[in-house]
Amino acid sequence: MKVKLKILKSNVPVYEGIYDIRDANSFGKACADAWDHLCERKFESATSIGALYEALDEGVVNEIRGTQILLEEFHD
């Protein structure tokens, strides 16, 4: 089934992606892809080496704390 994976924080989209989820493995890959995207975005926004190390130290956990993860059926 094609779904739209959405991550919202205070009703503001943090991430959206379309995935074909058929089983636990494909669901895990979709979540891992979202995690990678959030990490990459955090690293790209670092303005200095110090900020990059802080981003590495904090990770994405603080960014997704308090978020909603939604799955919506997607139709082409």
PyMOL Python script that loads the backbone (N, CA, C, O; Angstrom):
from pymol import cmd

cmd.read_pdbstr("""\
ATOM      1  N   MET A   1       0.842  -1.153   0.000  1.00  0.00           N
ATOM      2  CA  MET A   1       0.000   0.000   0.000  1.00  0.00           C
ATOM      3  C   MET A   1       0.905   1.239   0.000  1.00  0.00           C
ATOM      4  O   MET A   1       1.881   1.302   0.748  1.00  0.00           O
ATOM      5  N   LYS A   2       0.576   2.215  -0.838  1.00  0.00           N
ATOM      6  CA  LYS A   2       1.318   3.468  -0.839  1.00  0.00           C
ATOM      7  C   LYS A   2       0.757   4.361   0.252  1.00  0.00           C
ATOM      8  O   LYS A   2      -0.455   4.542   0.371  1.00  0.00           O
ATOM      9  N   VAL A   3       1.664   4.914   1.045  1.00  0.00           N
ATOM     10  CA  VAL A   3       1.262   5.804   2.127  1.00  0.00           C
ATOM     11  C   VAL A   3       2.124   7.054   2.123  1.00  0.00           C
ATOM     12  O   VAL A   3       3.247   7.062   1.619  1.00  0.00           O
ATOM     13  N   LYS A   4       1.565   8.106   2.698  1.00  0.00           N
ATOM     14  CA  LYS A   4       2.324   9.326   2.938  1.00  0.00           C
ATOM     15  C   LYS A   4       2.695   9.309   4.412  1.00  0.00           C
ATOM     16  O   LYS A   4       1.823   9.308   5.281  1.00  0.00           O
ATOM     17  N   LEU A   5       3.989   9.295   4.686  1.00  0.00           N
ATOM     18  CA  LEU A   5       4.503   9.360   6.052  1.00  0.00           C
ATOM     19  C   LEU A   5       4.735  10.830   6.362  1.00  0.00           C
ATOM     20  O   LEU A   5       5.502  11.504   5.675  1.00  0.00           O
ATOM     21  N   LYS A   6       4.068  11.321   7.399  1.00  0.00           N
ATOM     22  CA  LYS A   6       4.191  12.731   7.784  1.00  0.00           C
ATOM     23  C   LYS A   6       4.656  12.815   9.231  1.00  0.00           C
ATOM     24  O   LYS A   6       4.179  12.084  10.100  1.00  0.00           O
ATOM     25  N   ILE A   7       5.591  13.716   9.469  1.00  0.00           N
ATOM     26  CA  ILE A   7       6.019  14.016  10.831  1.00  0.00           C
ATOM     27  C   ILE A   7       5.699  15.486  11.067  1.00  0.00           C
ATOM     28  O   ILE A   7       6.175  16.362  10.345  1.00  0.00           O
ATOM     29  N   LEU A   8       4.884  15.743  12.089  1.00  0.00           N
ATOM     30  CA  LEU A   8       4.441  17.102  12.412  1.00  0.00           C
ATOM     31  C   LEU A   8       4.897  17.486  13.812  1.00  0.00           C
ATOM     32  O   LEU A   8       4.885  16.667  14.731  1.00  0.00           O
ATOM     33  N   LYS A   9       5.294  18.728  13.956  1.00  0.00           N
ATOM     34  CA  LYS A   9       5.614  19.267  15.278  1.00  0.00           C
ATOM     35  C   LYS A   9       4.823  20.558  15.426  1.00  0.00           C
ATOM     36  O   LYS A   9       5.009  21.495  14.650  1.00  0.00           O
ATOM     37  N   SER A  10       3.956  20.609  16.401  1.00  0.00           N
ATOM     38  CA  SER A  10       3.046  21.749  16.594  1.00  0.00           C
ATOM     39  C   SER A  10       2.255  22.013  15.321  1.00  0.00           C
ATOM     40  O   SER A  10       2.067  23.163  14.925  1.00  0.00           O
ATOM     41  N   ASN A  11       1.794  20.943  14.685  1.00  0.00           N
ATOM     42  CA  ASN A  11       1.012  20.978  13.446  1.00  0.00           C
ATOM     43  C   ASN A  11       1.759  21.555  12.246  1.00  0.00           C
ATOM     44  O   ASN A  11       1.135  21.898  11.243  1.00  0.00           O
ATOM     45  N   VAL A  12       3.079  21.668  12.331  1.00  0.00           N
ATOM     46  CA  VAL A  12       3.909  22.124  11.219  1.00  0.00           C
ATOM     47  C   VAL A  12       4.672  20.921  10.678  1.00  0.00           C
ATOM     48  O   VAL A  12       5.340  20.223  11.441  1.00  0.00           O
ATOM     49  N   PRO A  13       4.582  20.663   9.359  1.00  0.00           N
ATOM     50  CA  PRO A  13       5.298  19.510   8.804  1.00  0.00           C
ATOM     51  C   PRO A  13       6.812  19.631   8.986  1.00  0.00           C
ATOM     52  O   PRO A  13       7.417  20.646   8.639  1.00  0.00           O
ATOM     53  N   VAL A  14       7.400  18.585   9.531  1.00  0.00           N
ATOM     54  CA  VAL A  14       8.850  18.493   9.678  1.00  0.00           C
ATOM     55  C   VAL A  14       9.407  17.611   8.555  1.00  0.00           C
ATOM     56  O   VAL A  14      10.533  17.800   8.093  1.00  0.00           O
ATOM     57  N   TYR A  15       8.586  16.641   8.130  1.00  0.00           N
ATOM     58  CA  TYR A  15       8.986  15.726   7.059  1.00  0.00           C
ATOM     59  C   TYR A  15       7.755  15.112   6.431  1.00  0.00           C
ATOM     60  O   TYR A  15       6.771  14.831   7.115  1.00  0.00           O
ATOM     61  N   GLU A  16       7.813  14.902   5.109  1.00  0.00           N
ATOM     62  CA  GLU A  16       6.782  14.161   4.382  1.00  0.00           C
ATOM     63  C   GLU A  16       7.457  13.321   3.320  1.00  0.00           C
ATOM     64  O   GLU A  16       8.395  13.777   2.667  1.00  0.00           O
ATOM     65  N   GLY A  17       6.989  12.105   3.142  1.00  0.00           N
ATOM     66  CA  GLY A  17       7.510  11.242   2.098  1.00  0.00           C
ATOM     67  C   GLY A  17       6.472  10.204   1.711  1.00  0.00           C
ATOM     68  O   GLY A  17       5.628   9.819   2.520  1.00  0.00           O
ATOM     69  N   ILE A  18       6.545   9.754   0.461  1.00  0.00           N
ATOM     70  CA  ILE A  18       5.642   8.731  -0.056  1.00  0.00           C
ATOM     71  C   ILE A  18       6.399   7.406  -0.088  1.00  0.00           C
ATOM     72  O   ILE A  18       7.517   7.336  -0.597  1.00  0.00           O
ATOM     73  N   TYR A  19       5.781   6.356   0.459  1.00  0.00           N
ATOM     74  CA  TYR A  19       6.433   5.050   0.552  1.00  0.00           C
ATOM     75  C   TYR A  19       5.449   3.939   0.209  1.00  0.00           C
ATOM     76  O   TYR A  19       4.243   4.064   0.421  1.00  0.00           O
ATOM     77  N   ASP A  20       5.986   2.865  -0.320  1.00  0.00           N
ATOM     78  CA  ASP A  20       5.216   1.657  -0.571  1.00  0.00           C
ATOM     79  C   ASP A  20       5.486   0.721   0.609  1.00  0.00           C
ATOM     80  O   ASP A  20       6.547   0.101   0.690  1.00  0.00           O
ATOM     81  N   ILE A  21       4.528   0.625   1.512  1.00  0.00           N
ATOM     82  CA  ILE A  21       4.705  -0.174   2.721  1.00  0.00           C
ATOM     83  C   ILE A  21       3.889  -1.451   2.584  1.00  0.00           C
ATOM     84  O   ILE A  21       2.671  -1.424   2.409  1.00  0.00           O
ATOM     85  N   ARG A  22       4.603  -2.575   2.668  1.00  0.00           N
ATOM     86  CA  ARG A  22       3.949  -3.874   2.511  1.00  0.00           C
ATOM     87  C   ARG A  22       4.110  -4.775   3.730  1.00  0.00           C
ATOM     88  O   ARG A  22       3.328  -5.701   3.944  1.00  0.00           O
ATOM     89  N   ASP A  23       5.143  -4.486   4.527  1.00  0.00           N
ATOM     90  CA  ASP A  23       5.430  -5.340   5.673  1.00  0.00           C
ATOM     91  C   ASP A  23       6.262  -4.548   6.678  1.00  0.00           C
ATOM     92  O   ASP A  23       6.528  -3.362   6.485  1.00  0.00           O
ATOM     93  N   ALA A  24       6.668  -5.220   7.752  1.00  0.00           N
ATOM     94  CA  ALA A  24       7.444  -4.556   8.803  1.00  0.00           C
ATOM     95  C   ALA A  24       8.770  -4.030   8.267  1.00  0.00           C
ATOM     96  O   ALA A  24       9.227  -2.965   8.682  1.00  0.00           O
ATOM     97  N   ASN A  25       9.389  -4.765   7.353  1.00  0.00           N
ATOM     98  CA  ASN A  25      10.677  -4.345   6.804  1.00  0.00           C
ATOM     99  C   ASN A  25      10.544  -3.049   5.998  1.00  0.00           C
ATOM    100  O   ASN A  25      11.349  -2.134   6.166  1.00  0.00           O
ATOM    101  N   SER A  26       9.539  -2.966   5.128  1.00  0.00           N
ATOM    102  CA  SER A  26       9.369  -1.752   4.326  1.00  0.00           C
ATOM    103  C   SER A  26       8.936  -0.570   5.206  1.00  0.00           C
ATOM    104  O   SER A  26       9.283   0.574   4.913  1.00  0.00           O
ATOM    105  N   PHE A  27       8.182  -0.837   6.281  1.00  0.00           N
ATOM    106  CA  PHE A  27       7.840   0.233   7.217  1.00  0.00           C
ATOM    107  C   PHE A  27       9.095   0.732   7.928  1.00  0.00           C
ATOM    108  O   PHE A  27       9.281   1.937   8.097  1.00  0.00           O
ATOM    109  N   GLY A  28       9.951  -0.194   8.342  1.00  0.00           N
ATOM    110  CA  GLY A  28      11.208   0.184   8.994  1.00  0.00           C
ATOM    111  C   GLY A  28      12.093   1.005   8.075  1.00  0.00           C
ATOM    112  O   GLY A  28      12.727   1.963   8.517  1.00  0.00           O
ATOM    113  N   LYS A  29      12.144   0.637   6.789  1.00  0.00           N
ATOM    114  CA  LYS A  29      12.948   1.392   5.823  1.00  0.00           C
ATOM    115  C   LYS A  29      12.402   2.805   5.637  1.00  0.00           C
ATOM    116  O   LYS A  29      13.173   3.755   5.502  1.00  0.00           O
ATOM    117  N   ALA A  30      11.085   2.946   5.627  1.00  0.00           N
ATOM    118  CA  ALA A  30      10.477   4.269   5.502  1.00  0.00           C
ATOM    119  C   ALA A  30      10.840   5.151   6.696  1.00  0.00           C
ATOM    120  O   ALA A  30      11.183   6.322   6.531  1.00  0.00           O
ATOM    121  N   CYS A  31      10.761   4.584   7.886  1.00  0.00           N
ATOM    122  CA  CYS A  31      11.120   5.335   9.099  1.00  0.00           C
ATOM    123  C   CYS A  31      12.609   5.687   9.104  1.00  0.00           C
ATOM    124  O   CYS A  31      12.985   6.791   9.496  1.00  0.00           O
ATOM    125  N   ALA A  32      13.452   4.752   8.669  1.00  0.00           N
ATOM    126  CA  ALA A  32      14.894   5.012   8.604  1.00  0.00           C
ATOM    127  C   ALA A  32      15.191   6.103   7.587  1.00  0.00           C
ATOM    128  O   ALA A  32      16.071   6.934   7.816  1.00  0.00           O
ATOM    129  N   ASP A  33      14.478   6.116   6.473  1.00  0.00           N
ATOM    130  CA  ASP A  33      14.668   7.154   5.467  1.00  0.00           C
ATOM    131  C   ASP A  33      14.294   8.525   6.032  1.00  0.00           C
ATOM    132  O   ASP A  33      15.006   9.506   5.812  1.00  0.00           O
ATOM    133  N   ALA A  34      13.184   8.591   6.757  1.00  0.00           N
ATOM    134  CA  ALA A  34      12.770   9.850   7.384  1.00  0.00           C
ATOM    135  C   ALA A  34      13.827  10.312   8.382  1.00  0.00           C
ATOM    136  O   ALA A  34      14.172  11.493   8.420  1.00  0.00           O
ATOM    137  N   TRP A  35      14.338   9.391   9.187  1.00  0.00           N
ATOM    138  CA  TRP A  35      15.381   9.705  10.167  1.00  0.00           C
ATOM    139  C   TRP A  35      16.627  10.256   9.458  1.00  0.00           C
ATOM    140  O   TRP A  35      17.186  11.270   9.878  1.00  0.00           O
ATOM    141  N   ASP A  36      17.057   9.583   8.381  1.00  0.00           N
ATOM    142  CA  ASP A  36      18.228  10.041   7.626  1.00  0.00           C
ATOM    143  C   ASP A  36      18.015  11.438   7.065  1.00  0.00           C
ATOM    144  O   ASP A  36      18.921  12.271   7.095  1.00  0.00           O
ATOM    145  N   HIS A  37      16.821  11.693   6.554  1.00  0.00           N
ATOM    146  CA  HIS A  37      16.509  13.006   5.997  1.00  0.00           C
ATOM    147  C   HIS A  37      16.603  14.087   7.080  1.00  0.00           C
ATOM    148  O   HIS A  37      17.170  15.156   6.849  1.00  0.00           O
ATOM    149  N   LEU A  38      16.052  13.806   8.247  1.00  0.00           N
ATOM    150  CA  LEU A  38      16.101  14.781   9.345  1.00  0.00           C
ATOM    151  C   LEU A  38      17.533  15.022   9.814  1.00  0.00           C
ATOM    152  O   LEU A  38      17.907  16.155  10.118  1.00  0.00           O
ATOM    153  N   CYS A  39      18.336  13.955   9.875  1.00  0.00           N
ATOM    154  CA  CYS A  39      19.753  14.104  10.253  1.00  0.00           C
ATOM    155  C   CYS A  39      20.488  14.961   9.238  1.00  0.00           C
ATOM    156  O   CYS A  39      21.225  15.875   9.607  1.00  0.00           O
ATOM    157  N   GLU A  40      20.292  14.670   7.976  1.00  0.00           N
ATOM    158  CA  GLU A  40      20.976  15.408   6.915  1.00  0.00           C
ATOM    159  C   GLU A  40      20.608  16.887   6.966  1.00  0.00           C
ATOM    160  O   GLU A  40      21.471  17.754   6.833  1.00  0.00           O
ATOM    161  N   ARG A  41      19.326  17.167   7.159  1.00  0.00           N
ATOM    162  CA  ARG A  41      18.877  18.558   7.236  1.00  0.00           C
ATOM    163  C   ARG A  41      19.501  19.276   8.431  1.00  0.00           C
ATOM    164  O   ARG A  41      19.879  20.443   8.331  1.00  0.00           O
ATOM    165  N   LYS A  42      19.607  18.581   9.552  1.00  0.00           N
ATOM    166  CA  LYS A  42      20.205  19.176  10.742  1.00  0.00           C
ATOM    167  C   LYS A  42      21.681  19.478  10.503  1.00  0.00           C
ATOM    168  O   LYS A  42      22.172  20.533  10.906  1.00  0.00           O
ATOM    169  N   PHE A  43      22.390  18.555   9.848  1.00  0.00           N
ATOM    170  CA  PHE A  43      23.807  18.754   9.572  1.00  0.00           C
ATOM    171  C   PHE A  43      24.016  19.886   8.574  1.00  0.00           C
ATOM    172  O   PHE A  43      24.959  20.665   8.712  1.00  0.00           O
ATOM    173  N   GLU A  44      23.149  19.984   7.571  1.00  0.00           N
ATOM    174  CA  GLU A  44      23.278  21.044   6.576  1.00  0.00           C
ATOM    175  C   GLU A  44      23.033  22.420   7.168  1.00  0.00           C
ATOM    176  O   GLU A  44      23.561  23.414   6.670  1.00  0.00           O
ATOM    177  N   SER A  45      22.245  22.483   8.213  1.00  0.00           N
ATOM    178  CA  SER A  45      21.940  23.780   8.816  1.00  0.00           C
ATOM    179  C   SER A  45      23.011  24.233   9.812  1.00  0.00           C
ATOM    180  O   SER A  45      22.947  25.352  10.321  1.00  0.00           O
ATOM    181  N   ALA A  46      23.981  23.382  10.089  1.00  0.00           N
ATOM    182  CA  ALA A  46      25.058  23.761  11.026  1.00  0.00           C
ATOM    183  C   ALA A  46      25.880  24.885  10.404  1.00  0.00           C
ATOM    184  O   ALA A  46      26.300  24.799   9.250  1.00  0.00           O
ATOM    185  N   THR A  47      26.098  25.928  11.179  1.00  0.00           N
ATOM    186  CA  THR A  47      26.799  27.104  10.667  1.00  0.00           C
ATOM    187  C   THR A  47      28.292  27.084  10.952  1.00  0.00           C
ATOM    188  O   THR A  47      29.030  27.937  10.458  1.00  0.00           O
ATOM    189  N   SER A  48      28.742  26.123  11.741  1.00  0.00           N
ATOM    190  CA  SER A  48      30.165  26.033  12.066  1.00  0.00           C
ATOM    191  C   SER A  48      30.487  24.599  12.464  1.00  0.00           C
ATOM    192  O   SER A  48      29.591  23.770  12.622  1.00  0.00           O
ATOM    193  N   ILE A  49      31.769  24.319  12.624  1.00  0.00           N
ATOM    194  CA  ILE A  49      32.180  22.985  13.070  1.00  0.00           C
ATOM    195  C   ILE A  49      31.626  22.713  14.467  1.00  0.00           C
ATOM    196  O   ILE A  49      31.185  21.600  14.751  1.00  0.00           O
ATOM    197  N   GLY A  50      31.646  23.708  15.330  1.00  0.00           N
ATOM    198  CA  GLY A  50      31.092  23.542  16.674  1.00  0.00           C
ATOM    199  C   GLY A  50      29.620  23.194  16.641  1.00  0.00           C
ATOM    200  O   GLY A  50      29.163  22.322  17.380  1.00  0.00           O
ATOM    201  N   ALA A  51      28.871  23.879  15.775  1.00  0.00           N
ATOM    202  CA  ALA A  51      27.441  23.598  15.647  1.00  0.00           C
ATOM    203  C   ALA A  51      27.219  22.196  15.084  1.00  0.00           C
ATOM    204  O   ALA A  51      26.262  21.516  15.453  1.00  0.00           O
ATOM    205  N   LEU A  52      28.112  21.768  14.186  1.00  0.00           N
ATOM    206  CA  LEU A  52      28.008  20.421  13.630  1.00  0.00           C
ATOM    207  C   LEU A  52      28.218  19.380  14.722  1.00  0.00           C
ATOM    208  O   LEU A  52      27.489  18.390  14.789  1.00  0.00           O
ATOM    209  N   TYR A  53      29.220  19.604  15.582  1.00  0.00           N
ATOM    210  CA  TYR A  53      29.449  18.654  16.679  1.00  0.00           C
ATOM    211  C   TYR A  53      28.279  18.623  17.653  1.00  0.00           C
ATOM    212  O   TYR A  53      27.932  17.565  18.178  1.00  0.00           O
ATOM    213  N   GLU A  54      27.669  19.788  17.895  1.00  0.00           N
ATOM    214  CA  GLU A  54      26.487  19.803  18.752  1.00  0.00           C
ATOM    215  C   GLU A  54      25.352  19.017  18.116  1.00  0.00           C
ATOM    216  O   GLU A  54      24.632  18.295  18.806  1.00  0.00           O
ATOM    217  N   ALA A  55      25.185  19.152  16.793  1.00  0.00           N
ATOM    218  CA  ALA A  55      24.145  18.411  16.076  1.00  0.00           C
ATOM    219  C   ALA A  55      24.410  16.918  16.157  1.00  0.00           C
ATOM    220  O   ALA A  55      23.483  16.127  16.324  1.00  0.00           O
ATOM    221  N   LEU A  56      25.684  16.529  16.038  1.00  0.00           N
ATOM    222  CA  LEU A  56      26.037  15.117  16.153  1.00  0.00           C
ATOM    223  C   LEU A  56      25.749  14.608  17.555  1.00  0.00           C
ATOM    224  O   LEU A  56      25.268  13.489  17.736  1.00  0.00           O
ATOM    225  N   ASP A  57      26.048  15.445  18.549  1.00  0.00           N
ATOM    226  CA  ASP A  57      25.855  15.050  19.938  1.00  0.00           C
ATOM    227  C   ASP A  57      24.371  14.933  20.272  1.00  0.00           C
ATOM    228  O   ASP A  57      23.944  13.959  20.892  1.00  0.00           O
ATOM    229  N   GLU A  58      23.588  15.926  19.860  1.00  0.00           N
ATOM    230  CA  GLU A  58      22.160  15.932  20.170  1.00  0.00           C
ATOM    231  C   GLU A  58      21.387  14.943  19.306  1.00  0.00           C
ATOM    232  O   GLU A  58      20.402  14.353  19.749  1.00  0.00           O
ATOM    233  N   GLY A  59      21.842  14.770  18.074  1.00  0.00           N
ATOM    234  CA  GLY A  59      21.118  13.925  17.141  1.00  0.00           C
ATOM    235  C   GLY A  59      19.780  14.528  16.777  1.00  0.00           C
ATOM    236  O   GLY A  59      19.571  15.731  16.932  1.00  0.00           O
ATOM    237  N   VAL A  60      18.899  13.718  16.308  1.00  0.00           N
ATOM    238  CA  VAL A  60      17.593  14.170  15.851  1.00  0.00           C
ATOM    239  C   VAL A  60      16.547  13.996  16.943  1.00  0.00           C
ATOM    240  O   VAL A  60      15.419  14.471  16.813  1.00  0.00           O
ATOM    241  N   VAL A  61      16.918  13.325  17.997  1.00  0.00           N
ATOM    242  CA  VAL A  61      15.940  13.009  19.047  1.00  0.00           C
ATOM    243  C   VAL A  61      15.258  14.259  19.577  1.00  0.00           C
ATOM    244  O   VAL A  61      14.037  14.273  19.738  1.00  0.00           O
ATOM    245  N   ASN A  62      16.027  15.312  19.853  1.00  0.00           N
ATOM    246  CA  ASN A  62      15.411  16.536  20.371  1.00  0.00           C
ATOM    247  C   ASN A  62      14.474  17.167  19.349  1.00  0.00           C
ATOM    248  O   ASN A  62      13.456  17.754  19.715  1.00  0.00           O
ATOM    249  N   GLU A  63      14.816  17.048  18.073  1.00  0.00           N
ATOM    250  CA  GLU A  63      13.971  17.631  17.031  1.00  0.00           C
ATOM    251  C   GLU A  63      12.637  16.904  16.911  1.00  0.00           C
ATOM    252  O   GLU A  63      11.618  17.536  16.630  1.00  0.00           O
ATOM    253  N   ILE A  64      12.623  15.597  17.117  1.00  0.00           N
ATOM    254  CA  ILE A  64      11.366  14.864  16.955  1.00  0.00           C
ATOM    255  C   ILE A  64      10.610  14.655  18.266  1.00  0.00           C
ATOM    256  O   ILE A  64       9.503  14.117  18.267  1.00  0.00           O
ATOM    257  N   ARG A  65      11.197  15.074  19.363  1.00  0.00           N
ATOM    258  CA  ARG A  65      10.477  14.975  20.645  1.00  0.00           C
ATOM    259  C   ARG A  65       9.210  15.824  20.574  1.00  0.00           C
ATOM    260  O   ARG A  65       9.271  17.009  20.246  1.00  0.00           O
ATOM    261  N   GLY A  66       8.085  15.231  20.874  1.00  0.00           N
ATOM    262  CA  GLY A  66       6.808  15.946  20.864  1.00  0.00           C
ATOM    263  C   GLY A  66       6.163  16.018  19.485  1.00  0.00           C
ATOM    264  O   GLY A  66       5.234  16.799  19.279  1.00  0.00           O
ATOM    265  N   THR A  67       6.638  15.221  18.545  1.00  0.00           N
ATOM    266  CA  THR A  67       6.051  15.249  17.213  1.00  0.00           C
ATOM    267  C   THR A  67       4.946  14.203  17.073  1.00  0.00           C
ATOM    268  O   THR A  67       4.802  13.308  17.906  1.00  0.00           O
ATOM    269  N   GLN A  68       4.182  14.341  16.014  1.00  0.00           N
ATOM    270  CA  GLN A  68       3.180  13.344  15.633  1.00  0.00           C
ATOM    271  C   GLN A  68       3.676  12.672  14.361  1.00  0.00           C
ATOM    272  O   GLN A  68       4.157  13.343  13.448  1.00  0.00           O
ATOM    273  N   ILE A  69       3.562  11.368  14.299  1.00  0.00           N
ATOM    274  CA  ILE A  69       3.894  10.624  13.097  1.00  0.00           C
ATOM    275  C   ILE A  69       2.591  10.065  12.548  1.00  0.00           C
ATOM    276  O   ILE A  69       1.895   9.302  13.218  1.00  0.00           O
ATOM    277  N   LEU A  70       2.270  10.459  11.314  1.00  0.00           N
ATOM    278  CA  LEU A  70       1.011  10.072  10.699  1.00  0.00           C
ATOM    279  C   LEU A  70       1.261   9.274   9.428  1.00  0.00           C
ATOM    280  O   LEU A  70       2.219   9.528   8.696  1.00  0.00           O
ATOM    281  N   LEU A  71       0.399   8.321   9.181  1.00  0.00           N
ATOM    282  CA  LEU A  71       0.399   7.572   7.925  1.00  0.00           C
ATOM    283  C   LEU A  71      -0.955   7.805   7.260  1.00  0.00           C
ATOM    284  O   LEU A  71      -2.004   7.576   7.863  1.00  0.00           O
ATOM    285  N   GLU A  72      -0.916   8.262   6.019  1.00  0.00           N
ATOM    286  CA  GLU A  72      -2.138   8.469   5.267  1.00  0.00           C
ATOM    287  C   GLU A  72      -2.068   7.659   3.994  1.00  0.00           C
ATOM    288  O   GLU A  72      -1.029   7.637   3.335  1.00  0.00           O
ATOM    289  N   GLU A  73      -3.147   6.995   3.633  1.00  0.00           N
ATOM    290  CA  GLU A  73      -3.171   6.257   2.376  1.00  0.00           C
ATOM    291  C   GLU A  73      -2.971   7.251   1.235  1.00  0.00           C
ATOM    292  O   GLU A  73      -3.570   8.326   1.221  1.00  0.00           O
ATOM    293  N   PHE A  74      -2.117   6.876   0.275  1.00  0.00           N
ATOM    294  CA  PHE A  74      -1.779   7.754  -0.831  1.00  0.00           C
ATOM    295  C   PHE A  74      -2.317   7.168  -2.130  1.00  0.00           C
ATOM    296  O   PHE A  74      -2.132   5.985  -2.418  1.00  0.00           O
ATOM    297  N   HIS A  75      -2.986   8.014  -2.908  1.00  0.00           N
ATOM    298  CA  HIS A  75      -3.501   7.603  -4.214  1.00  0.00           C
ATOM    299  C   HIS A  75      -2.824   8.462  -5.274  1.00  0.00           C
ATOM    300  O   HIS A  75      -2.771   9.687  -5.166  1.00  0.00           O
ATOM    301  N   ASP A  76      -2.314   7.796  -6.291  1.00  0.00           N
ATOM    302  CA  ASP A  76      -1.649   8.535  -7.393  1.00  0.00           C
ATOM    303  C   ASP A  76      -2.596   9.441  -8.112  1.00  0.00           C
ATOM    304  O   ASP A  76      -2.200  10.126  -9.055  1.00  0.00           O
TER     305      ASP A  76
END
""", "prot")
cmd.dss("prot")
cmd.show_as("cartoon", "prot")
cmd.util.cbc("prot")
cmd.orient("prot")
